[in-house]
Amino acid sequence: MKNQLENIAQDLEKVEEILSNLLTGSYLESNINDMCLRVVKAGGKRIRPKLAILAYHALNKKEFYKRALNFAAATELLHTATLVHDDVIDKADCRRGKETLNNTDGNHAAVLAGDYLFTKCFMCLHDVDKPQLYKDVSNTLSALVSGEINQLENQGKIDISIEDYLETIYCKTGALFELTTSGVAILTDSTNEEVTALKEYGKQLGIAFQVADDILDYTSDKDKLGKPVGEDLFDGRITLPLIYALEDPCIDHALLKDAIEHNKLDIVLDCIKKSNAIEKAYEFAINAATKAKDSLKCLKQSEYVQMLCDLADHAVKRDN
C-alpha cells in the first residue's frame, strides 16, 4: 500500500503542475489568472483529481497516463468553476477559510473568473478524441446548472421530499463524481462494464459525500468546516438531517418549522439533537457508500480498487 500511496501523491503533484501551468504565462490574462490561482490554491481536498487517478490505476491502463492526468486537472477546474459561481449566488464571503472572489473582487469579476475556469477545463481535454466523453461533460454541466436551479426553487420549502433532495444532491455532487470516475474509463478505452461500474461508483460516492457534508453542517464547527455552522439553514436549504427531524414523531414540528423559517439555529440544533435525524442520515450515507463499493466488484481486485473502497468509507466518516 505504501508504494501505491506514493504513486498517487506523485501523480497529484503533477496535476498541481498542470493546474499552475494553465493559469500562468499569459501577460494579457495575468489578472484573471491570478484570481483563479488564488481559488485553485485555496486548500481544496482535490478529491476529484484523486478519484480520477485512482480509477486510472485501478483500470491498469498505463499507456493513457498523460491523458488521465490532464483529465484529473480538468475535473478540478470544472469543480472550482462551479464553486466560484456558487459563492456569487449564495453571497458567500468565505470558503475553505479564505475570502471568496466575489468578496475580494466583486460579483462581476468572480462570474468571469468562473467562466474562464470552464474554458481552461476544456483546454485540458483538447487532444481527447472521445465524443462520448464530451457528451458526458456537457450532460454534467447541465446537471450542475439544474441542481442550482432546483436548489433555488426549493429554497425555504419545508415540505421538500427525500426524492427532491436526492435529485438536487445528485446534480450538485453526484454527477461530477460520476463523470470523474467513468470519464477515466472512457478515455482509456475500457469496457462498457467497467465504464458502468465506475459510473455507479462515482454516483453513489457523490451521494454519500454530500449527505455527510450536510450532516457536518449541523454537527461540526467553523474551524473544521472553513465556513459557518448552519449555513444551509441560513440559506434556506432543507437537507436530509432536517427532513428526518421533521418526520420524527418525538419532535415538536410546529416549533421546529418556526425555527427553520426564522433561522433560529439554536432551536434547530436542539431539535436535531433530540431526534434520530443524524443517525438516520448517517445510515443513508453509509448505504450509499456500500453501493459504491459493491459496484467495483467487476474490476480486477488490487490495492487501487481497495483505495477506492476506502475513499467511500472515508467520505462518510470525515470531520470536514
N, C-alpha and C positions, 0 to 999 in steps of 0.2 A: 504493500500500500504506500510505503514511503516514496518509492520511485514514481508511482502514479501521481501522488500529490505534488512532487517536484515538477513533473511534466506539466501539470495543469497550471502551476504557478508561473512557469516559464512561458507557457502559451498566453496567459493573461497579461504578462509583461509585454509581449509582442502586440497584443490587442491594444494596450495602452499607447504603444508607439504609433500604431495606425491611427488611433483617435487624435493624438497630438499632431501628427503629420498632416492630417486632414484639416486641422484648424490652425495652421501656421503657414507662413511662407508668402502669402499674397499681401503686398502693401495696400492695394486698393480695398481689401477686405479685412484689414487689420482690426478695425473697431469691432466689427461683428464677430470676428474670430476670437478676440479677447473676451467678449461677453460669453460666447459659447464655451470657451475653455474653462471659464470660471464655474459654469454649471457642471460640465463634464468632470472636472477635477474636485467637485464639492464633496466627495466621500461616499458615493453610492456603493451598494454591495456588489455590483457587477454580476448579479445573479443570472442575467440573460446571456452575457458572453460566456459565463462559466457553464451554463446549460448547453450552449451550442458546442463548446469544446468537449464537454463530457460525452455528448451524443456522438460527435465525430469519432472520438476514441472508442466508444462502445461499438460503433459500426466497423471499426478497424479498416478504414479506407485511407491509408497513408498517402496515396497519390494526390489527394484533394486537400492537403494541409493548408496551403496558402489561401485557397478558396474558403475553407472553413474559418480561418482567422478573420478574413475580410467580412464574412457573414456575421461572425460574432460581434465585430465592431459595428456593423450595420444595425444589429438588434439594439445595441446600447444607444446609438444615435436616435433611433426611432423612439425608444422609450424616453430618452431625455427630452426630445422634442415635445412629446405629449405632456410631460411634467411641466415644461415651461408654459405651455398653453393652459394647462390645468390651473397653475398658480394665478394666471391672469383672470380666469373665470371665477376662481374661488377668492380672489383678492388676498391671496396668502402673502405674508411678509417674511415667512421663514420656512426653509426646507433643509433637512439634514443638518440643522443647527446653524445654517448660513442664511443671509438675506437673499431673497428671491430677486430675479432680474426685474420683475415688474416693480419691486420696491426700490431698487437702486437706479434703474434706468428708465422706468416708466412702462406703461402698458404697450404703447406703440412699438417701442424698441424690442420688448420682450416677445411680442407676437412675431415680429420679423425674424428675431433670433430663432424662434421655434421653427418657422418656415425654412430658414437657412439650414438648420439641422436635418430637416427632412431631405433637402437636396443632397447633403453630404451622405446621408444614409444610402441613397440610390447610387451615388458615386462608388460606394463600396461594392456594388453589385454589377457594375458596368460590363464586366467581362464574363458574366454568367449567362450562358445561353440556355435558359430553362424557363419556357413560357409558364409552366405550372407554378413555379416559384414566384414569378412576378404577379400571377393571378392571385396567389395566396397572400402576397404582401398587400395587394390592393384590397382584398377582402378583409384583411386585418385592419387596415386603415379605416375602412368603412365601419367595421365593428367598434373600433375605438371612438369614432365620432358618434355612432349610435348609442354607445354606452354613456357618453357625456350628455347627449340629448335626453335619454331615458332618465338619467340621474336628475337633470334639471326639471323634467316634467314631474318626477316623483318627489321633488324637494318639499319637505314639510308634510307629506302624506303619511298619516299614522297607520292607515289600514293597508299598507303595501304588503303583498303576499310574498311567500318564500320564492315562488316561481319568478315573480318580478325581480326580486333581489338577485336570484341566480342569473337571470338574463343580464342584469347590469354588471355583475362582477365578472361574468364570462367576457363581456365586451371590454371591460376596463382592464382586466388582468389575464384571464384565461386565454384569450385569443392571441395575444403576443407570446405567451409562453408556448402555446400550441405551434405557432409559426416558428419559434426559435428552435424547437426540437425536431419537428417534421421537416422544416426547411433544410436542415443539415442532411437529412436522409434524401431529400430530393436532389440537392446539388451534388451528392456523392454517388448518384445512380444506384441507390439502394432499392430493394424490392418493395412492392406495394404493401406487403405485410409489415415490413419494417417502418415504412412511412406511416401507416395506420397506427402501429403500436406507439411510435414516438409522438404522434399527434394526440392520441388519447392520454399519454403520459403528461404531455405539456398542458393539456386542458385541465386534467384533474389536479395537477400540481398547482396550476394557477388558482383554481377554486380553493384548495387547501390554504395556499399562501394568503389570499385575500380575506378569507374568513378569519384566519389567525390575526391578520392585520387589524381587522375590525374588532376583534376581541381585545387586542392590545390597546385600542383607543379608549377602552374603559377600565383596563387593569394595570397599565404601565404608568410611567411618569414622563414628564417633559424631557428630562436629561437623557433618558434612554431612547425615546421616540424621535427627538430632534424637532418636535412640534408640540403644541399644547394638547393635553389630555382632553377628551371630549370634543375634539374638533368636528367630528361627524355630527354630533348633536347640534352644535352652533351653526353648522352649515345646512341643517335641515335634512341630513341623510339618515334614513331609518335602516339600520344594518341588522344582521342576524341576532346579535345579543338583545337588541330592543324588541325585535319581532317575537323572540321567545319569551322575553319578560312580559310582553303584552298578552301572551297566551297563558301565562302561569295563573292558575286559579287562586293561588295564595297571595297574589299582589292586588292592591287597591288600584284597579285600572283607571278610575277617574283621576286619582292623584297622580299616577304616572303619566297619563295623557296630558294633564295640565302642566306637569313639569317639563315634558317634551316640548309642548307648544310655547312655553315661556322660558326655555333654556335654563331651567333650574337644575344645574349639573349635580349638586349635592343630593337632591332628592332622587334623581335618575340613578345615580350610582348606588344609593341606598336600596332602591327597588331591585336593581340588577343583582346586588349582593344577596338580598333576601330570597330571590327567585333561583330557579335552576337553569337560568339562561346561559351562563358562562359554560357550565358543564355540558349542556346540550349543544352549544355552538362548537365546543372543542370536539365533541363526539362527531359532529358533522365534518369538521376539518380532518379528523383522523380517518374517517371513512373515505374521504376524497383522496387522501394520501395513500391509503391502502389500494384504491382503484388504480392510482398512478403506478404503484409498484407492480401490481398484478399485470398491467398492460405490457410490461417489459419481459414477460416470461418467454416470448417467442425469440428474443435475442439470445445469442450465444453468451452464456454467463462469463463474466470477467470482473476484474477489480473495478473497471469503469462503470459497468452496469450496477454493481453494488454501490458505487458512489452516487449514482443517480437515485437509487433507493434511499440511501442515507440522506440525500438532499430533501427528499419528500418528507422524511421524518423530521428533519430539522426545520422545515417550513412551518410545521405546526408547533414545535417546541421552542422556537426562538423567543427572545425577550425584547427585540426591537426590529 
